[in-house]
Amino acid sequence: MLDVLAQSLTVLEQLAPLEPSLRSRRKSLAEEIGRATESVALNIAEERALIAKARGYITANDFAAVEAPLDRVRAMLFRLTR
C-alpha cells in the first residue's frame, strides 16, 4: 500500500472518534471534514473497503474477507499498467 494512502487512512481512523463530538457542535463542519478526508483517500487509490474499515463502517473480519480478492485485483491492474 502506498505510504500516502496509509497516512490518509490513519487520519480517517484518528478522526472517527472525534466526529460525534464535532457533529454535536456543528453538524455541517463534521460532514465536510468527513467528506474531505474520505475524498483524499479515495483520490489516492480507489480503496473503498479500506475507507469503510477506517471509518468503522465494517469490521476487521468484514475487511479480511475482501482483502485477498482486492489484492489479486490490484496485482492484475498493476500488471496491466506495465
C-alpha positions in Angstrom: 0.0 0.0 0.0 1.3 3.4 -0.8 2.5 5.3 2.3 0.4 8.3 1.4 -2.7 6.2 1.3 -1.7 4.6 4.6 -1.3 8.0 6.2 -4.7 9.2 4.8 -6.3 6.1 6.3 -4.6 6.9 9.6 -6.2 10.4 9.6 -9.6 8.8 8.9 -9.1 6.4 11.9 -8.0 9.2 14.2 -10.9 11.5 13.2 -13.6 8.8 13.7 -13.8 9.0 17.5 -13.8 12.9 17.3 -16.7 13.0 14.8 -19.6 12.6 17.3 -18.4 15.5 19.5 -17.8 17.7 16.5 -21.2 16.7 15.0 -23.0 17.7 18.2 -21.4 21.2 18.0 -21.5 21.8 14.2 -23.0 19.1 12.0 -22.1 20.8 8.7 -18.4 21.0 9.7 -18.4 17.4 10.8 -19.9 16.3 7.5 -17.4 18.4 5.5 -14.4 17.1 7.4 -15.7 13.5 6.8 -16.2 14.1 3.1 -12.8 15.8 2.7 -10.8 13.1 4.5 -12.6 10.3 2.6 -12.1 12.2 -0.6 -8.3 12.4 -0.1 -8.0 8.6 0.4 -10.4 7.8 -2.5 -8.5 10.1 -4.8 -5.1 8.4 -3.9 -6.4 5.0 -4.8 -9.9 3.6 -5.1 -9.8 1.8 -1.8 -13.4 2.0 -0.6 -13.1 -1.1 1.6 -10.1 0.3 3.4 -12.0 3.5 4.0 -15.1 1.7 5.3 -12.8 -0.1 7.7 -11.0 3.0 8.8 -14.3 4.8 9.4 -15.7 1.9 11.4 -18.4 1.1 9.0 -17.2 -2.5 8.6 -15.4 -4.8 11.0 -11.9 -6.1 10.6 -13.4 -9.5 9.8 -15.5 -8.0 7.1 -12.4 -6.4 5.6 -10.4 -9.5 5.9 -13.0 -11.3 3.8 -12.4 -9.0 0.9 -8.7 -8.2 1.3 -7.4 -11.2 -0.5 -9.6 -10.7 -3.6 -8.7 -7.0 -3.6 -5.0 -7.8 -3.5 -5.4 -10.0 -6.5 -7.3 -7.3 -8.4 -4.6 -4.8 -7.5 -1.9 -7.1 -8.8 -3.8 -7.7 -12.1 -4.3 -4.0 -12.6 -0.7 -3.2 -11.8 0.5 -5.8 -14.4 -1.8 -4.1 -17.0 -0.1 -0.8 -16.5 3.4 -2.1 -17.1 
